[in-house]
Amino acid sequence: MATSSFNKDFTLNTKKAVESFERIISTPNKSIKIDKSLVSAEKEQRGEKKLKQILSR
C-alpha cells in the first residue's frame, strides 16, 4: 500500500508534544514510550475511518 494515500499532517501544537517528539527521536528504539494522550479522540476516529475506507477497497 502506498504511503501517499495517508494524511501527512504532522503538527506539534504544544510544548509537551514537542518534548515528546524530541524524546522519541533521541531515544533508542527499544526504550521508546509514545505519549498517546497527545492524540485526540477525534483524530484517532478520523484515522480509523480512513484506514477502514482504504482496506475496504
Secondary structure, DSSP 8 states (H G I E B T S, - for coil): --GGGS-------SHHHHHHHHHHHHS-GGG----GGGS-HHHHHHHHHHHHHHHT-
